[in-house]
Amino acid sequence: MQLNNTVIKGQAIKVSAALVIDTQELGAQSSSTDRAQKGFKPKKLTVNMEIRQKDHKDLSRLMSLAESVDSSGRQTVYNILDNTAHAMKIRQVTFIDNVRVDEIDGRRAWSVSFMLAEYYSIPEKKEARQEPAQPVAQTSTGSTPVVPVIPQPGQPNYTGFEKILAAVEEMIS
């Protein structure tokens, strides 16, 4: 496995991947099996490996990658080279959740595990192409005009109904 130009060194490296498909049951209290698909979440990679204690610099390098932030304080995004990531069409990742390091009993080694999440996933790219950012149409009800919501850099890019809710929330507050 390689993140940007850094090779992740360890023994018995095992990478597993997961794709979360967000669904919601439509049956409520009934026995219906109908489900509504709410979209695909970013794919996640779980990495498990061993690092010998004499190779402590490899563990230190891994921890530096996990803690790395860019000049604006955001978590570093890494280009990934790995067979499992390639098969899952994952090109960029960030560290998420925990980086866990446990000493292995009776051996001079650590058991290391961490998770990587896909950054700017393919479904996210498709969604961005399908919905160009457009301001909400201006209408007025009585004497209170609805202010259009125009995405600003650094603000979330809301979709359809979310834009309307954001405009209403802005008017209320």
Steps between C-alpha positions, in 0.01 A plus 500: 500500500620848420356837609632779277872420483518314832500121504316359802736237642391210713454124504184304424319804358132426452268753331123463504251732333139596565237682297209630707171524312272728701140378492186567698217261571170616353282249683498684837302264730390265222674189373585665168850448367503814284805719541594843369858543390647819643836476327847358525731607778876535445677163490719408794818298521604325820870420524648251748870422525789424729801724550806365678617711791846522348328677205354769729577767238240338272238542773609861559472572126149350491393712797638813330289422192188450713553831686596703193302813409539740208581872522135588573476250787296239312589134510743394227353319199720220366520338158492126568670214320365164615345202322181501708459877464559472125240222467249714694586804284626697800758757397525741793455441873517663841556337839181459706395360836787341694859407437540217746835362616513198734807315620491134403549266799821299492633676190693816443238643264189717486165418349398814308159575353354809339221611269515707184194660342463581135536870430271654237341173397374415152131526608583842648655608168196375305266685736698822458480471119125433501404799714663826399497749786212738432346756731151430633236695310392819673138505609322700756225408740337808641770752585787259575717425195687170475873563460672273246766267634819527296776258598812677624848348498545290813125455553320170441358449151132434575268319263143595397285474812798564731547843336139590577536383861823700537325814367209454743739436790695816406177706502396365840834568671 
